[in-house]
Amino acid sequence: MEINEIYKQAIETYGKDAQLKMAIEEMAELTQAICKSFRGKDNTDNIVEEIADVEIMLAQLKLIYGIEQYKVDMHKSLKLFRLTQRLNNVDA
């Protein structure tokens, strides 16, 4: 089964609202894992796992909201350009 089909099936099976709530939960779990690393805990494996969960949910969010990848890529490019500009100004 294609990955997008798996995402679509999850949305159909559990419902949009449940998957939106799950996305929030997964992002919170990643936040929590990152916070634990600030306290000196060696939890890189947990962070990797939570990143994977968040990436899966981000893909579902794009399907739920009908967002095409090129639109995300355009915004990423713009934001990376702005970041580059800011970083260049820091060096100046």
Steps between C-alpha positions, in 0.01 A plus 500: 500500500631846408592728790239762407237226492599399854461862614162528327384175655602620846302821449196308376525241777555730796347821365644842434444634850674204662798534266521874563507431874760229443717748309486736797588216738794386288637854477466532878688172547783630282504820702518298820786285366697810403440652844631183664821534300547849649499334843794286394312183414654300215179435308602539138322176406179635649540828312550308174184299567299813576629675187378200297158522667476873430603455137227238456244733650620795289436293189147431625446869576586585140238249382236618746544864400558430129846655508724415209870442570612769258325763715685380808824498301441858386453619856803302616711659227387848600565434867842351427582806290402727789705290741800525267458877490486520880803275536695712253412810702624336820841448339520862383 
